[in-house]
Amino acid sequence: MRIAFIFNVRHMKQGLGKKAQEEAEFDEPATIAAIHNAIVANGYEVTDIEADEDAYDKLKTLRENIDLVFNIAEGNQGEMREAQMPAILEFLGIPYTHSGALAQAISLDKSLTKKVWQYHGLPTPKFVEIGFRERPYVEGLEFPVIVKPNSEGSSKGIFNDNIIEEPSLLLEKIHQTRKSYGNGVLVEEFLPGREFTVTVMGNPSASFGNTQDKGSGQVPSSQPYVLPIVEQNFDVFPKNLRKFSSYEAKWFFEDTLPDARIAYHCPAKLDGKLQKLIEQLCIQAFVVLRCRDVARIDLRLDANGRPHLLEINTLPGMMPGLDVVSYFPVAARAAGIDFTQMVGRVIAHARERLGI
């Protein structure tokens, strides 16, 4: 079976500069090589294609020799950039892994994602959406709040000082965020509780349940299921870092730790009732957005210990090393699934879904 592997490669060293932030969602060459090798180790022929301006012509030329695309391309620009490669692949009639163009487009828009969840009765923090050219107006939110660019991933634009305690400081932060990232802004109530990230795999059918993975390494049935839950370990944060997954925490602080594994707890220490609630909530969040194969969902607890959905990543990072914090591989390892098996499982779910 012949697989084309499509990706965006990071050329810049991670930093606070504009260009470095533009590539924050892209993958390092070492990660791309590890995924390529894992696809080969699962018994497939692989052709690598960078998702640049030449990708369409390459795919058009090769499409008769491609059975499936392993797609982790983030896209190059625009508010629906993660949907660019899925849309091209659908136009060319080439099947692919991960979520479809519609789910990719919606999930990159934080406020639209939350509106879908709200429609289905799923809990998410109260928020106000402010368009790029709209007059900033916030009403009905309790402080503190957090200001986020509405259409960015990898914590881009979500810095330590984006949590606003004083209403008088909010307008300046909204203007600053809009100017820097060129799209709308989400202002959201900041919840004080624990923070989790949950990987959901599989594909929904007419009726779905919580098929819990037992860590056997075998591919389970097509029903969505949850890998072991990861909790951010705020106990190791220095005093100058606010306790949330900020850009500084994700891209700088975690790199300074003597052992990356102290940055999180996996499996998270949860009582059975809360664990089941989080698992069911994440599966529902995955299903109503029509996600496919794999996605990762972030949650926080409110002051009463109730989980609320924050956002979803339909292209979860896949950095392979034990010395880095990459939550999808972390959760897979905790389930007894090594990196090669993890990549193979994504492909297997796509093949099952597509009938290949």
Sequence and secondary structure as in RCSB ss.txt:
>XXXX:A:sequence
MRIAFIFNVRHMKQGLGKKAQEEAEFDEPATIAAIHNAIVANGYEVTDIEADEDAYDKLKTLRENIDLVFNIAEG
NQGEMREAQMPAILEFLGIPYTHSGALAQAISLDKSLTKKVWQYHGLPTPKFVEIGFRERPYVEGLEFPVIVKPN
SEGSSKGIFNDNIIEEPSLLLEKIHQTRKSYGNGVLVEEFLPGREFTVTVMGNPSASFGNTQDKGSGQVPSSQPY
VLPIVEQNFDVFPKNLRKFSSYEAKWFFEDTLPDARIAYHCPAKLDGKLQKLIEQLCIQAFVVLRCRDVARIDLR
LDANGRPHLLEINTLPGMMPGLDVVSYFPVAARAAGIDFTQMVGRVIAHARERLGI
>XXXX:A:secstr
 EEEEEE B  S S SSHHHHHTTTSB HHHHHHHHHHHHHTT EEEEEE STTHHHHHHHHGGG SEEEE    
SSSTTGGGHHHHHHHHHT  BSS  HHHHHHHHSHHHHHHHHHHTT     EEEE TTS     S  SSEEEEET
T  TTTT  GGGEE SGGGHHHHHHHHHHHHSS EEEEE   S EEEEEEEE   SS       S SS   SS E
E   EEE GGGS TTS SS  HHIIIIIGGG SSGGGGEESS    HHHHHHHHHHHHHHHHHTT  EEEEEEEE
E TTS EEEEEEESS      TTS  HHHHHHHHTT  HHHHHHHHHHHHHHHHT 
